[in-house]
Amino acid sequence: MIGIVGGSGDFGQGVAGRLRAHGEEVIIGSRTPRDEFVSNVECCERSEVVFLSIPGHGVEAMTRELAPHLAGKIAVSVATAVVFRDGKPAAETGPLSLAEITAREAPEARVVSALHTVSARLLAQLDRELGEDTIVCGDDEEAKQRVAELCGKLVAGRVVDAGPLEVSRWLETLTAVLLNVNRRYKAHSGIRVTGLG
């Protein structure tokens, strides 16, 4: 079972719809369970892999709250360091990435960082192929491979392994770069990593 915490928005709905189209069982968690949503706690407890679709400012508190229910699970950190200043996207970083904060607050979870350069809006357009790559990083090789398999069902490009979890410090800021490019060109750009053979 694949869980999505905070899955009621475009990102969660897009991931859920695309994975279901590939035959994966998906459960969506919410702070306010209703209809097709269960509680975030139940979502974590029933899932093997949990995508943490949490705003950057809420990562520390939410992960700490869910930590007992994430023990032994693969937790996918997709949060970005993006903030908006005067309506313009920028990156706000600290000594640790949001993924590393997730790992610190839920030390028994197997944390992998992924999907920072994939547009939530485009993910939610289920009939649109995403012809881009996505980049993953993490310290647990087996967990990273499982997340890479799932991410490969979300994008038409490759899943590129960028190494250990600390690399997410830079990945989480790439979203701000893409948002600024998109703003200037009125586009929905993604990332392609070239020269890998």
Secondary structure, 3 states (H helix, E strand, C coil): CEEEECCCCHHHHHHHHHHHHCCCCEEEEECCCECCEEEHHHHHHHCCEEEECCCHHHHHHHHHHHHHHHCCCEEEECCCCEEEECCEEEECCCCCCHHHHHHHHCCCCEEEECCCCCCHHHHCCCCCCCCCEEEEEECCHHHHHHHHHHHCCCCCCCEEECCCHHHHHHHHHHHHHHHHHHHHHCCCCCECCCCCC
